[in-house]
């Protein structure tokens, strides 16, 4: 991502956070105030994106991957239900303790 794209992204987030309508002119004003030079078409593209998509949804789903659909799992029939509950309890594992540098025979201040 270029500095111009990043500046426009931050400008959109600032405008959205302040409840100000996102327009190309306002994005360009914020970018100019930040003393960042961008290609003239970036503010317009980001304004159109903000117009077509809910910014809140974009922010909340940034790490979701987008393309994968959730898998449906068939419910077991009969007496298999209690057996299915047992693995869920086993999944809870203790995290290993962090080793200090002293345990490895060296430390940061040797």
C-alpha positions as CSV (number, residue, x, y, z in Angstrom):
1,X,0.0,0.0,0.0
2,X,1.4,3.4,-0.9
3,X,1.6,6.4,1.4
4,X,-1.2,8.0,-0.6
5,X,-3.6,5.1,-0.1
6,X,-2.7,4.9,3.5
7,X,-3.4,8.6,4.0
8,X,-6.8,8.3,2.3
9,X,-7.6,5.3,4.4
10,X,-6.9,7.2,7.6
11,X,-8.8,10.2,6.3
12,X,-11.9,8.0,5.7
13,X,-11.6,6.6,9.2
14,X,-11.2,10.0,10.8
15,X,-14.2,11.4,8.9
16,X,-16.3,8.3,9.8
17,X,-15.3,8.4,13.4
18,X,-16.3,12.1,13.7
19,X,-19.6,11.4,12.0
20,X,-18.7,13.7,9.1
21,X,-20.0,12.6,5.6
22,X,-17.1,11.1,3.6
23,X,-16.6,13.0,0.4
24,X,-13.6,13.3,-2.0
25,X,-13.2,16.9,-1.1
26,X,-13.0,16.2,2.7
27,X,-10.6,13.3,2.1
28,X,-8.4,15.6,0.0
29,X,-8.5,18.3,2.6
30,X,-7.4,16.0,5.4
31,X,-4.6,14.5,3.2
32,X,-3.4,18.0,2.3
33,X,-3.5,19.1,5.9
34,X,-1.3,16.0,6.7
35,X,1.2,17.3,4.1
36,X,0.9,14.0,2.1
37,X,0.8,14.1,-1.7
38,X,-1.6,11.7,-3.3
39,X,-2.7,11.0,-6.9
40,X,-5.7,13.1,-7.7
41,X,-8.0,10.1,-8.2
42,X,-7.4,8.4,-4.7
43,X,-9.8,10.7,-2.7
44,X,-12.6,10.1,-5.2
45,X,-12.1,6.3,-5.2
46,X,-12.1,6.2,-1.4
47,X,-15.2,8.4,-1.2
48,X,-17.0,6.0,-3.6
49,X,-16.0,3.1,-1.5
50,X,-17.3,4.8,1.6
51,X,-20.5,5.6,-0.2
52,X,-21.1,2.0,-1.3
53,X,-19.9,0.1,1.8
54,X,-20.5,0.6,5.5
55,X,-17.2,1.7,7.0
56,X,-18.1,0.1,10.4
57,X,-18.5,-3.3,8.7
58,X,-15.2,-2.9,6.9
59,X,-13.4,-2.1,10.2
60,X,-15.1,-4.9,12.1
61,X,-14.4,-7.6,9.4
62,X,-10.9,-6.7,8.5
63,X,-9.5,-10.1,9.5
64,X,-12.4,-12.3,8.6
65,X,-11.1,-13.4,5.2
66,X,-14.4,-12.7,3.5
67,X,-14.6,-15.6,1.1
68,X,-15.0,-18.6,3.3
69,X,-18.5,-19.7,4.2
70,X,-19.1,-21.3,7.6
71,X,-19.4,-25.1,7.4
72,X,-22.6,-26.7,8.6
73,X,-22.1,-29.7,10.9
74,X,-24.8,-32.4,11.0
75,X,-26.1,-33.0,14.4
76,X,-25.4,-36.5,15.7
77,X,-28.4,-38.7,16.3
78,X,-29.1,-41.1,19.1
79,X,-26.6,-41.6,21.9
80,X,-23.7,-40.0,20.2
81,X,-24.4,-36.5,21.6
82,X,-22.6,-37.1,25.0
83,X,-19.5,-38.4,23.2
84,X,-19.4,-35.2,21.1
85,X,-19.3,-33.0,24.2
86,X,-16.2,-34.8,25.6
87,X,-13.7,-33.5,23.0
88,X,-14.8,-29.9,23.7
89,X,-13.7,-30.3,27.3
90,X,-10.4,-31.8,26.3
91,X,-9.6,-28.8,23.9
92,X,-8.9,-26.6,26.9
93,X,-5.1,-26.9,27.3
94,X,-2.7,-25.0,29.5
95,X,-0.4,-22.6,27.8
96,X,3.2,-23.4,28.3
97,X,5.1,-21.2,30.8
98,X,7.4,-18.7,29.3
99,X,11.1,-19.6,29.9
100,X,13.3,-16.9,31.3
101,X,16.7,-16.2,29.8
102,X,18.3,-17.5,33.0
103,X,16.9,-20.9,32.3
104,X,18.7,-21.0,28.9
105,X,22.1,-20.1,30.4
106,X,22.2,-16.5,29.3
107,X,20.4,-13.2,30.0
108,X,20.0,-9.9,28.4
109,X,22.5,-8.2,30.7
110,X,25.4,-10.7,30.6
